[in-house]
Amino acid sequence: MHICPRCESNRSEVVSHSPVKGAWEVLLCPVCLFTWRTSEPDSITDPAKYKSAFKVNPQDIPDAAHVPPIPERI
């Protein structure tokens, strides 16, 4: 189990594995949609070292500003 460094949820899911077995995994937090690779530095993967300016909690998410969709490429 991995704890999300952004919102500290314990519901992270593995969405991808490295081609080299055990080298890394890509994780997704279903609460805040933060994605990270297990091989990234502690400052990104460790909730205690993640920058507080970028942290969110589940109460912040419903009030987050809408991000417009990226238009399709022509």
SULZIWO-V807099 format. One record per backbone hydrogen bond with DSSP energy under -1.0 kcal/mol. CO is the residue of the C=O (numbers start at 1). NH is the residue of the N-H. Records with the same first field share a line. If there is no record, write none. Layout:
CO=NH + NH
This chain:
4=8
6=56
9=4
13=28
16=26
20=23
24=18
25=38
26=15 + 16
27=36
28=13
29=33
34=29
36=27
37=40
41=44 + 45
42=46
46=49 + 50
51=54
57=60 + 61
61=64
